[in-house]
Amino acid sequence: MIDLKVHNKLKPKKGRVLITEPFADDDYFGRTVILLCEHNEEGSFGFVLNKYMDVEISELSDFEPEMTKISKGGPVGNKHLYFLHTLGHEIENSVHVIGDIYSGGSFAEIVQKAKLGLIKQNTVRFFLGYSGWTANQLEDELKNNAWLVSDITTTSSIMNTTNKLIWEKYMSSQGGKYKAFAHFPINPHFN
């Protein structure tokens, strides 16, 4: 495993992203970017931003066709639908994450706003499951160089489900050798 710790000085916190190191041999978390929605002494949770399901939101609820892409948020609670949005306190019980990004709230309000045509593309993002860590688990993974920590670049980088290069962009934004790592093939044998 490559020592990523040397460059990465940021600590995990709510509103930052985790970027897997380029050679992670993990079917689920390999080359992922995760938005941390909470990080405290009890643990952490967030959503994988760049792994998608082959199911449309219309199969699970009553939404418009352009709001169909559902992300695999993580392996925890993967029978439940979660969401991020930029609607702020328009959605009751929303929890502020960072900037204009909020987590959760009233799903019924999201459905109602969608039916009324009040939700535009890239304002709500859906996830099946989430990624979670118990107390100190994420810190241990960081010590083992499993993740880089970065500030988010823009709200649109988080909310856009058409961005197929989010891992590459965040990895490249770390500079230095990480810029080169962003372009390594998944399997070097195919290079």
Buried (B, 14 or more C-beta within 10 A) or exposed (E): EEEBEEEBEEEBBBBBBBBBBBEBEEEEBBBBBBBBBBBEEEBBBBBBBBBBBEEBBEEEBEBBEEBBBBBBBBEEBBEEBBBBBBBEEBBEEBEBBBEEBBBBBBBEBBBEBBEEEEBEEBBBBBBBBBBBBEEEEBBEBBEEBBBBBBEBEEBEBBBBBEBEEBBBBBBBBBEEEBEEBBEBEEEEEEE
